Amino acid sequence: MYTRSAIFILLGVALGACSETISNSQGSGALPPVPEQIVALAASNQDLATARLRPEDNCYWYMHSGPVEDTLLPLRTSGGNPICVKPTA
């Protein structure tokens, strides 16, 4: 009984150590720069150095570093609207 509990605790700690890595489509780990138009629209309390365009929704997202974990959040204007682009096709 005690061994099973210890296994579950160790499993939880091991899974809690996983994190998402930011990378671009080339896989080099470096993010392409955010266009100046997007920088001008973005509210000031967001980390533009980690911002990137996600092809799933054509919106810009950035990595917010909180006190407990890092979270991917939508890049927003000072009015609170998400910053998205029209798909090219």
KEFIVO-466421 format. One line per field, with one value per residue: residue in one letter; residue number from 1; x, y negated, z negated of N, C-alpha, C, CB in turn. Coordinates in steps of 0.1 Angstrom, whole numbers, padded with zeros to 4 digits. Each point is the difference from the previous one (the first is absolute). Glycine has a CB too. Layout:
<rs>
residu: c(a;...) .
num: c(NUM;...) .
n_c1: c(X;...) .
n_c2: c(Y;...) .
n_c3: c(Z;...) .
ca_c1: c(X;...) .
ca_c2: c(Y;...) .
ca_c3: c(Z;...) .
c_c1: c(X;...) .
c_c2: c(Y;...) .
c_c3: c(Z;...) .
cb_c1: c(X;...) .
cb_c2: c(Y;...) .
cb_c3: c(Z;...) .
</rs>
This chain:
<rs>
residu: c(m;y;t;r;s;a;i;f;i;l;l;g;v;a;l;g;a;c;s;e;t;i;s;n;s;q;g;s;g;a;l;p;p;v;p;e;q;i;v;a;l;a;a;s;n;q;d;l;a;t;a;r;l;r;p;e;d;n;c;y;w;y;m;h;s;g;p;v;e;d;t;l;l;p;l;r;t;s;g;g;n;p;i;c;v;k;p;t;a) .
num: c(1;2;3;4;5;6;7;8;9;10;11;12;13;14;15;16;17;18;19;20;21;22;23;24;25;26;27;28;29;30;31;32;33;34;35;36;37;38;39;40;41;42;43;44;45;46;47;48;49;50;51;52;53;54;55;56;57;58;59;60;61;62;63;64;65;66;67;68;69;70;71;72;73;74;75;76;77;78;79;80;81;82;83;84;85;86;87;88;89) .
n_c1: c(0008;0028;0003;-0025;0011;0028;-0014;-0016;0026;0015;-0024;-0001;0030;-0002;-0024;0014;0024;-0023;0012;-0017;0031;-0012;0003;-0005;-0013;0033;-0008;0015;-0019;-0008;-0031;0003;0009;-0030;-0002;0013;-0030;0006;0014;-0027;-0019;0017;-0018;0029;-0008;0017;0029;-0001;0021;-0026;-0014;-0003;-0021;-0014;0003;-0024;-0010;0019;0010;0029;0002;0018;0011;-0023;0031;-0030;0017;-0002;0012;0015;-0033;0007;-0013;-0014;0027;-0025;0002;0010;-0028;0012;0008;0015;0022;-0020;0019;-0028;0011;0021;-0026) .
n_c2: c(0012;-0013;0008;-0016;-0027;0002;0003;-0027;-0017;0008;-0008;-0029;-0005;0009;-0020;-0026;0002;-0006;-0029;-0001;0002;-0030;0020;-0022;0022;0004;0019;-0030;0003;-0026;-0009;-0006;-0027;0002;-0012;-0025;0011;0015;-0025;-0018;0022;0003;-0013;-0014;0031;0016;0012;-0020;0024;0020;-0016;0029;-0011;0025;0008;0002;-0029;-0012;-0006;-0013;0026;-0020;0026;-0015;0006;0009;-0003;0028;-0003;-0017;-0007;0003;-0032;-0001;-0018;-0017;-0024;-0014;0017;0028;0005;0029;-0019;0018;-0005;0003;0031;-0014;0016) .
n_c3: c(0000;0003;0031;0010;-0013;0015;0028;-0004;-0007;0026;0019;-0011;0005;0030;0007;-0013;0022;0026;0008;0026;0012;0007;0028;0021;0014;-0007;-0027;-0007;-0028;0019;-0009;0032;-0016;-0011;0033;-0014;0000;-0027;-0015;0003;-0015;-0028;-0023;-0005;-0011;0028;-0007;0030;-0009;0006;0029;0014;0020;-0019;0034;-0024;0010;0026;-0035;-0001;-0021;-0018;-0014;-0022;-0013;-0019;-0024;0018;0029;0020;0004;0032;-0009;0028;0004;-0018;0020;-0026;0006;-0016;0033;-0004;0015;0023;0024;0017;-0003;0020;0017) .
ca_c1: c(-0008;0009;0008;-0009;-0002;0012;0001;-0009;0006;0012;-0005;-0005;0012;0006;-0008;-0001;0013;0000;-0003;-0001;0011;-0004;0008;-0007;-0002;0012;0005;0013;-0001;-0001;-0013;0002;-0004;-0014;0000;-0002;-0014;-0005;0006;-0007;-0013;0000;0000;0013;0003;0002;0014;0000;0012;-0004;-0013;0000;-0013;-0003;-0007;-0013;-0011;0005;0001;0013;0000;0012;0002;0000;0007;-0006;0008;0000;0002;-0001;-0012;-0001;-0012;-0002;0005;-0012;0002;-0003;-0015;-0003;-0003;0011;0006;-0001;0002;-0007;0009;0004;-0002) .
ca_c2: c(-0012;-0011;0000;-0005;-0015;-0006;0000;-0010;-0013;-0001;-0002;-0014;-0009;0002;-0006;-0015;-0006;-0002;-0014;-0002;-0007;-0009;0001;-0004;0011;0006;0009;-0005;-0005;-0015;-0005;-0011;-0012;-0004;-0011;-0013;-0003;0008;-0006;-0012;0003;0008;-0007;0000;0010;0013;0003;0001;0008;0014;0000;0007;0003;0014;0003;0007;-0010;-0013;-0010;-0001;0004;-0003;0008;-0007;0006;-0003;0004;0014;0006;-0008;0003;-0006;-0008;-0008;-0014;-0009;-0014;-0006;0001;0013;0009;0008;-0004;0011;-0004;0008;0011;-0002;0011) .
ca_c3: c(0000;-0001;0012;0010;-0002;0003;0015;0006;-0004;0009;0014;0001;0000;0013;0011;-0003;0005;0014;0004;0014;0006;0011;0012;0013;0009;0004;-0011;-0006;-0013;0000;0005;0010;-0007;0001;0008;-0008;-0001;-0012;-0012;-0002;-0005;-0012;-0013;-0005;-0010;0006;0004;0015;0004;0002;0008;0013;0007;0000;0012;-0003;-0001;0006;-0010;-0006;-0014;-0007;-0012;-0013;-0011;-0013;-0011;-0001;0013;0013;0007;0013;-0001;0013;0000;0001;0001;-0012;-0002;-0004;0011;0005;0012;0010;0014;0009;0007;0014;0008) .
c_c1: c(0009;0008;-0008;-0002;0013;0002;-0009;0006;0012;-0005;-0006;0012;0006;-0008;-0001;0013;0000;-0004;0000;0012;-0005;0010;-0007;-0001;0013;0007;0013;-0001;-0001;-0013;0002;-0005;-0015;0000;-0003;-0015;-0006;0005;-0008;-0014;0000;0001;0014;0004;0002;0014;0001;0012;-0004;-0013;0003;-0014;-0002;-0009;-0014;-0011;0004;0000;0014;-0001;0014;0001;0000;0007;-0006;0008;0001;0004;0000;-0012;0000;-0013;-0001;0005;-0012;0004;-0003;-0015;-0004;-0003;0012;0005;0001;0002;-0009;0009;0002;-0003;-0009) .
c_c2: c(-0013;-0002;-0006;-0015;-0007;-0001;-0011;-0014;-0003;-0003;-0014;-0010;0000;-0007;-0016;-0007;-0002;-0015;-0001;-0008;-0009;0002;-0004;0012;0006;0008;-0005;-0006;-0015;-0004;-0011;-0013;-0004;-0013;-0013;-0004;0007;-0006;-0013;0003;0006;-0009;0002;0010;0014;0002;0002;0008;0014;0001;0008;0002;0015;0003;0007;-0010;-0013;-0012;0000;0004;-0003;0009;-0009;0008;-0003;0005;0015;0007;-0010;0004;-0007;-0008;-0008;-0014;-0009;-0014;-0007;0000;0014;0010;0008;-0005;0011;-0006;0008;0010;-0004;0013;-0005) .
c_c3: c(0000;0013;0012;-0001;0004;0016;0006;-0003;0010;0014;0001;0001;0014;0011;-0002;0005;0015;0003;0015;0005;0011;0012;0012;0009;0005;-0011;-0006;-0014;-0001;0007;0011;-0007;0003;0009;-0008;-0001;-0012;-0013;-0004;-0006;-0014;-0012;-0006;-0011;0005;0005;0015;0005;0002;0009;0013;0006;0000;0012;-0003;0000;0006;-0009;-0006;-0015;-0006;-0012;-0012;-0011;-0013;-0011;-0001;0013;0011;0007;0014;0000;0014;-0002;0002;0001;-0014;-0004;-0004;0011;0004;0013;0009;0014;0009;0007;0014;0007;0012) .
cb_c1: c(-0018;0001;0013;-0012;-0016;0010;0004;-0020;-0007;0014;-0006;-0020;0004;0011;-0013;-0014;0012;-0007;0010;-0025;0016;-0009;0012;0008;-0022;0003;-0011;0006;0012;0025;-0011;-0004;0024;-0007;-0008;0022;-0002;-0001;0023;0013;-0007;0011;-0025;-0001;-0013;-0024;0004;-0011;0015;0010;-0007;0021;0002;0001;0022;0012;-0007;-0008;-0025;0007;-0017;0001;0013;-0022;0022;-0022;-0007;-0017;-0010;0025;-0012;0013;0002;-0020;0023;-0012;-0007;0020;-0003;-0008;-0017;-0009;0013;-0015;0024;-0016;-0009;0018;0002) .
cb_c2: c(0013;0003;0020;0022;0004;0008;0025;0015;0002;0015;0024;0007;0003;0022;0022;0005;0011;0024;-0009;0001;0018;-0017;0019;-0024;-0011;-0020;0018;-0005;0019;-0001;0006;0015;-0008;0011;0014;-0007;-0003;0021;0010;-0011;0004;0018;0004;-0024;-0014;0000;0010;-0022;-0015;0005;-0022;0012;-0021;0001;0003;0016;0011;0009;0002;-0018;0019;-0024;0017;-0012;0000;0002;-0020;-0002;0021;-0003;0003;0019;-0002;0013;0007;0016;0001;-0015;-0018;-0010;-0016;0020;-0018;0014;-0008;-0019;0017;-0017;0017) .
cb_c3: c(-0012;-0025;-0009;0001;-0018;-0022;-0001;-0004;-0024;-0015;0001;-0013;-0025;-0007;0001;-0020;-0019;0004;-0021;-0001;-0007;-0016;-0011;-0002;0007;0015;0011;0023;-0008;0002;-0022;0020;0002;-0023;0019;0009;0025;0015;0007;0019;0024;0012;-0003;0005;-0016;0007;-0023;0001;-0013;-0023;-0010;-0007;0014;-0025;0012;-0014;-0021;0022;-0005;0016;0005;0009;0013;0007;0013;0011;-0012;-0018;-0009;0001;-0022;0012;-0025;0006;0010;-0014;0025;0004;0016;-0020;0008;-0012;-0012;-0015;-0005;0004;-0015;-0006;-0019) .
</rs>
